[in-house]
Amino acid sequence: MLSLPDAARSLRSGESSLDVYLGEVLETIAAVEPTIHSLLPEPGRADRLRREAAALQRAYPRPAERPPLFGVVVGVKDIFHVDGLPTAAGSRLPPEALAGPEAKSVRRLRRAGVLVLGKTVTTEFAYFAPGPTRNPRNPEHTPGGSSSGSAAAVAAGLCPLALGTQTIGSIVRPASFCGVVGFKPSFRRVPSEGVFPLAPSLDHVGFFTRDASGAAYAAAVLCDGWKPEAVPPAPVLAVPVGPYLDRAEDVARAHFERALDALRGAGFDVRQVAVMADFDEVVARHQVILAAEAAQVHAELFRSFGHLYHDQTARLVSEGQRISRQELAAARDGQALFRRQIQSAMEESGVHLWLAPSTVGPAPRGLESTGDPILNLPWTQAGLPTMSLPCGLDGDGLPLGLQLVAGWYQDERLAAWAPRIEAVVTPARLAIPGTGG
């Protein structure tokens, strides 16, 4: 599968036949979907895609007039409403109870010329109860969550772009586990209208691509007011030392240190910055907002269909019902203060990007858990733009990621800097001798 920019250019110019491209996509689905289960079953998917492709070609017969993502297939997490496809949000609830108008982000992609490949598997209501998706790198391991199917579909070559969401770590974590790029833009930089929420103060719309150039290409379509700039000077990089980074497991720390050494060797200025001494409080505040807002979102549905909820989701809603309005208001105030504190730390230290492991370690074995999102939590709470780049393999050949975090609404700069860093921290360069990675 080509990268997103290459696929788009080839299809738009007519160098690649849309019919041939679509046939190859359908062949890939037939070959790998029985193993990885990244897509929701859809009777007649092939016929629908062929009809939509034919309509697209009739609408844009001249290559010069074709939109930027002409003919590119895109996976859409099953909490986004898509016209013609039901929304189940990974749950057993009747789709009609969750129905809504098509997501604004999906409409933007359609205007850009995409073909919706289908709905991708999500954990129940984008929380923790897992679906059937397996990790394409090793099907005995989780792909991560909650955007499980979107990450797996891109990693398996079904599509070069897939939509996801992140409320704690639901883009960065599965991107790391599956060895692809995950981009969570700044809070509300991609509109959330038409996406079934989990916790609106924390929910972010983002996406998965095969490389950093693809992330920038997609961002130009999806992000409000995107203004690509000339590549800025090399960023000063910051390592957030303290209790936050202590959460990483040994193998993740080892690969992270090798990434830092490689970046220093390439001429990057890497500084250590003490931050988040109150990390336990940051985590507790996140849980208050998450639980309380989830209880509000699900109030009516839980009354009618509570017996259909997975135990993990039901416990979250029940927990949120016990949180007072005053507690929630205080947590939201703390969230705003935390963002300012992170921004201040960046300005005072003269740094442009935070670097951290994307996950505490490689993808856990089994499908019962989607992994620990703790290293993603603070950046999500602060609403800062975050990208995960593939960054090495562990001794069993499982991917690990490097997390890049920029300042508030510095998405364009993050997208411009990421390919430079990606070129240094490729998995081949960061394999640790003797580990099999």
C-alpha positions in Angstrom: 0.0 0.0 0.0 1.3 3.4 -1.0 1.6 6.2 1.5 -1.4 8.6 1.5 0.3 11.4 -0.5 1.6 8.9 -3.1 -1.8 7.1 -3.4 -3.6 10.4 -3.7 -1.3 11.8 -6.4 -1.3 8.6 -8.4 -5.1 8.3 -8.4 -5.8 11.9 -9.0 -3.4 12.1 -12.0 -4.8 8.9 -13.5 -1.4 7.2 -13.3 -3.2 4.5 -11.2 -6.6 3.2 -12.3 -9.2 3.6 -9.6 -10.8 0.3 -10.7 -7.5 -1.5 -10.3 -6.7 0.2 -7.0 -10.1 -0.7 -5.6 -9.7 -4.3 -6.8 -6.4 -4.5 -5.0 -8.0 -3.1 -1.8 -10.8 -5.7 -2.0 -8.2 -8.5 -2.5 -6.3 -7.3 0.6 -9.5 -7.3 2.6 -10.2 -10.9 1.6 -6.7 -12.0 2.5 -6.3 -10.4 5.9 -9.6 -9.5 7.4 -10.4 -13.1 8.4 -7.4 -12.9 10.7 -7.4 -9.3 12.0 -11.1 -8.3 12.1 -10.5 -4.6 11.7 -13.7 -3.8 9.8 -17.3 -4.3 10.8 -19.0 -6.8 8.5 -20.9 -5.1 5.7 -22.9 -7.2 3.2 -22.4 -5.9 -0.3 -19.3 -3.8 0.6 -17.6 -4.5 -2.8 -20.6 -3.6 -4.9 -21.2 -0.4 -2.9 -17.5 0.7 -3.3 -17.6 0.0 -7.1 -20.8 2.0 -7.4 -19.3 4.9 -5.5 -16.1 4.7 -7.5 -18.0 4.8 -10.7 -19.9 7.9 -9.6 -16.7 9.6 -8.5 -15.1 9.0 -11.9 -18.2 10.4 -13.7 -18.1 13.4 -11.4 -14.4 14.1 -12.1 -13.4 12.8 -15.5 -10.6 15.3 -15.9 -7.5 14.7 -13.6 -6.8 18.5 -13.3 -10.2 19.0 -11.6 -10.0 16.1 -9.2 -10.0 16.8 -5.4 -7.0 16.0 -3.3 -8.0 12.6 -2.0 -9.7 11.4 -5.2 -10.5 7.7 -4.9 -8.5 7.0 -1.7 -10.2 4.5 0.6 -10.6 5.5 4.2 -11.6 3.6 7.3 -14.0 5.3 9.8 -14.2 4.4 13.4 -17.6 3.2 14.4 -18.5 6.1 16.6 -18.6 8.4 13.6 -21.9 8.7 11.8 -21.7 7.9 8.1 -24.6 8.2 5.8 -25.7 4.7 4.6 -23.8 2.8 7.4 -25.2 2.1 10.9 -23.5 3.3 14.0 -23.2 0.7 16.8 -20.2 2.2 18.7 -18.9 -1.2 19.5 -22.0 -1.9 21.6 -25.0 -4.2 21.6 -27.4 -1.3 21.6 -29.8 -1.0 18.6 -28.2 1.3 16.0 -31.3 3.3 15.7 -30.8 4.5 19.3 -27.4 5.9 18.3 -28.2 7.3 14.9 -27.3 10.9 13.9 -26.3 13.1 11.0 -23.1 12.3 9.1 -19.9 13.5 10.9 -18.5 16.8 9.8 -15.1 15.2 9.4 -16.5 12.5 7.2 -18.2 15.1 5.0 -14.9 16.9 4.6 -13.2 13.7 3.5 -16.1 13.0 1.0 -15.7 16.5 -0.5 -12.0 15.7 -0.8 -12.9 12.7 -2.9 -12.5 9.7 -0.6 -14.3 6.4 -0.7 -15.4 5.2 2.7 -14.0 1.7 3.0 -16.3 0.9 5.9 -16.7 1.2 9.6 -13.7 0.1 11.7 -14.0 -1.7 15.0 -14.0 0.3 18.2 -14.1 -0.7 21.9 -17.5 -0.2 23.4 -18.4 3.5 23.3 -14.6 4.2 22.8 -13.8 3.1 26.3 -12.0 -0.1 27.3 -14.3 -3.1 26.5 -12.4 -4.6 23.5 -13.8 -5.8 20.2 -12.5 -8.7 18.1 -9.6 -6.8 16.3 -6.2 -8.4 16.4 -2.8 -6.8 15.9 -1.6 -7.3 12.3 2.0 -7.4 13.6 1.1 -10.5 15.7 -2.5 -11.6 15.9 -1.9 -13.0 19.4 -1.6 -9.4 20.7 -4.0 -6.5 21.1 -4.0 -3.8 18.5 -4.7 -1.3 21.3 -7.8 0.8 21.6 -10.2 2.3 21.5 -9.5 3.0 17.8 -8.5 -0.6 17.3 -9.8 -1.3 13.8 -8.6 2.0 12.4 -5.0 1.4 13.5 -5.1 -2.3 12.4 -6.6 -1.5 9.0 -3.8 1.0 8.2 -1.1 -1.3 9.5 -2.4 -4.2 7.4 -2.5 -2.2 4.2 -6.3 -2.0 3.9 -6.3 1.8 3.6 -3.7 4.6 3.9 -5.9 6.7 6.1 -8.4 5.9 8.9 -10.3 8.1 11.4 -10.1 7.6 15.1 -10.7 9.4 18.4 -8.7 9.8 21.6 -10.1 10.5 25.1 -7.1 9.1 27.0 -4.8 7.3 24.5 -7.0 5.9 21.8 -5.0 7.1 18.8 -1.4 7.2 20.0 -1.6 3.8 21.8 -2.9 1.7 18.9 -0.7 3.5 16.5 2.3 2.5 18.6 1.2 -1.0 19.1 0.5 -1.5 15.3 3.6 0.3 14.0 1.9 3.2 12.2 1.6 7.0 12.6 -1.2 8.3 14.8 -2.0 12.0 14.9 -4.2 13.6 17.5 -4.5 17.3 16.6 -5.2 20.0 19.2 -8.5 19.9 21.0 -11.3 20.7 18.6 -9.0 21.3 15.7 -10.9 18.6 13.9 -14.7 19.1 14.4 -16.4 16.5 16.6 -19.9 17.1 15.3 -21.5 13.8 14.3 -19.2 11.7 16.5 -20.8 9.8 19.4 -19.0 11.3 22.4 -17.4 9.7 25.5 -16.3 12.8 27.4 -16.7 16.0 25.4 -14.1 17.9 27.3 -11.5 15.3 26.5 -12.6 13.8 23.2 -10.3 14.5 20.2 -10.8 13.5 16.6 -7.7 12.3 14.8 -6.4 9.8 12.3 -3.9 7.1 11.3 -1.5 7.0 8.3 1.5 5.0 7.3 4.0 7.9 7.7 4.4 11.4 8.9 3.9 12.9 5.4 0.6 11.2 5.2 -0.5 12.8 8.6 0.3 16.3 7.3 -1.6 15.5 4.0 -4.7 14.4 5.9 -4.5 17.3 8.4 -4.7 19.8 5.6 -8.1 18.4 4.7 -9.5 17.7 8.2 -8.2 20.4 10.5 -9.9 23.8 10.8 -7.9 26.7 9.3 -4.9 24.6 8.3 -2.1 26.8 7.1 1.0 24.9 6.1 4.2 26.9 6.6 7.7 26.6 5.4 9.6 24.0 7.4 10.6 25.9 10.6 14.1 25.6 12.1 14.9 22.4 14.0 12.9 22.2 17.2 14.4 22.1 20.7 13.3 18.8 22.2 12.3 18.2 25.8 12.3 15.1 27.9 9.6 15.3 30.6 11.5 13.9 33.5 9.7 13.0 36.7 7.0 10.7 37.9 5.3 10.7 34.5 8.2 9.2 32.6 8.8 6.7 35.4 5.6 4.9 34.3 7.4 3.5 31.2 8.5 -0.1 31.3 12.2 -1.0 30.8 11.9 -2.0 27.1 10.1 1.3 26.3 12.7 3.3 28.2 15.5 1.5 26.4 14.1 2.3 23.0 13.3 5.8 24.1 16.9 6.4 25.2 18.2 5.1 21.9 15.9 7.5 20.1 17.2 10.4 22.1 20.8 9.3 21.4 20.0 9.1 17.7 18.4 12.6 17.7 21.4 14.1 19.6 23.7 12.4 17.1 21.7 14.1 14.3 22.2 17.5 15.8 19.0 18.0 17.7 19.1 19.9 21.0 17.5 17.6 23.6 16.9 19.0 27.1 15.6 17.5 30.3 12.7 19.4 31.8 11.2 18.5 35.2 7.4 18.6 34.8 4.2 17.1 36.3 5.5 16.5 39.8 1.8 16.2 40.7 1.2 13.5 38.1 -1.1 11.4 40.3 -3.3 14.4 40.6 -3.4 14.9 36.9 -4.5 11.3 36.5 -7.2 11.6 39.1 -8.6 14.8 37.6 -8.8 13.1 34.2 -10.8 10.2 35.7 -13.3 12.7 37.3 -13.9 14.4 34.0 -14.1 11.2 32.0 -16.5 9.4 34.4 -18.7 12.4 35.1 -19.1 13.4 31.4 -19.6 9.8 30.3 -22.5 9.5 32.8 -24.0 12.7 31.4 -23.7 11.5 27.8 -25.2 8.1 28.6 -27.9 9.2 31.0 -30.9 8.3 28.9 -29.3 5.4 27.0 -28.2 3.8 30.2 -31.7 4.0 31.7 -33.1 2.3 28.7 -30.4 -0.1 27.7 -28.2 -0.5 30.8 -28.5 -4.3 30.7 -26.8 -4.3 27.3 -23.7 -2.4 28.4 -20.4 -4.2 29.1 -19.4 -4.3 32.7 -16.5 -2.0 32.2 -18.6 0.7 30.6 -21.4 0.3 33.1 -18.9 0.8 36.0 -17.7 4.0 34.4 -21.2 5.4 34.0 -22.1 4.4 37.6 -18.9 6.0 38.9 -19.7 9.2 37.0 -23.2 9.3 38.5 -21.7 9.8 41.9 -19.6 12.8 41.0 -21.1 16.1 41.9 -21.3 19.1 39.6 -19.0 21.0 41.8 -16.4 18.2 41.6 -16.6 18.2 37.8 -16.4 22.0 37.6 -13.2 21.9 39.8 -11.7 19.2 37.6 -12.4 21.2 34.4 -10.8 24.3 36.0 -7.8 22.1 36.9 -7.6 20.9 33.3 -7.4 24.5 32.0 -4.7 25.4 34.6 -2.7 22.3 33.6 -2.6 23.3 30.0 -1.3 26.7 31.0 1.3 25.0 33.2 2.6 22.8 30.4 2.7 25.8 28.1 4.6 27.9 30.7 7.1 25.0 31.2 7.8 25.0 27.4 8.3 28.7 27.2 10.5 29.0 30.3 12.7 26.1 29.1 12.9 27.3 25.5 11.6 24.0 24.0 9.3 23.3 21.1 8.4 19.6 21.4 8.0 17.1 24.2 9.3 13.6 23.5 8.1 10.5 25.4 7.5 6.8 24.7 4.1 6.4 23.1 3.2 3.5 25.4 4.5 2.0 28.6 5.7 -1.0 26.5 4.8 -3.1 23.5 1.3 -4.5 22.8 0.2 -7.0 25.5 -0.5 -10.6 24.6 -4.2 -11.4 24.4 -7.3 -9.5 23.5 -8.7 -9.0 27.0 -7.0 -5.7 27.5 -6.2 -2.9 25.0 -3.1 -1.7 27.0 -2.3 1.1 29.4 -2.8 4.7 28.1 -1.2 6.4 31.0 1.6 8.0 29.0 -0.9 9.6 26.6 -3.3 10.9 29.3 -1.6 14.3 30.2 -1.2 15.5 26.7 -4.9 14.6 25.9 -6.0 16.4 29.1 -4.0 19.5 28.0 -5.5 19.3 24.5 -2.0 19.5 22.9 -1.3 18.2 19.3 0.4 14.8 19.6 1.8 12.4 17.0 3.1 8.9 17.5 5.9 7.7 15.2 7.1 4.1 14.9 10.4 3.8 16.8 11.8 0.3 16.9 10.8 -3.2 17.7 11.1 -5.2 20.9 12.7 -8.7 21.1 9.5 -10.3 19.8 9.3 -8.0 16.8 6.5 -5.9 18.3 6.5 -2.2 17.5 7.2 0.7 19.9 6.5 4.3 19.3 7.9 7.8 20.0 5.4 10.4 21.1 5.8 14.0 19.9 3.9 16.8 21.6 3.8 20.4 20.5 2.4 23.5 22.0 -1.3 24.6 22.0 -2.5 24.8 18.3 1.0 24.3 17.0 -0.3 21.5 14.8 1.3 22.8 11.6 4.7 23.0 13.2 4.4 19.5 14.6 3.4 18.2 11.1 6.4 20.0 9.6 8.9 18.8 12.2 7.7 15.2 12.3 9.3 13.9 9.1 12.7 15.2 10.2 12.4 13.2 13.4 10.9 10.2 11.6 14.0 10.1 9.4 16.2 9.7 12.4 14.1 7.3 14.5 13.2 4.7 12.0 12.8 1.2 13.4 15.8 -0.1 11.5 18.1 2.5 13.0 16.8 1.9 16.5 16.9 -1.9 16.7 18.7 -2.9 19.8 21.5 -5.4 19.2 20.8 -8.8 20.7 17.1 -8.2 21.3 15.8 -9.5 17.9 14.5 -5.9 17.3 
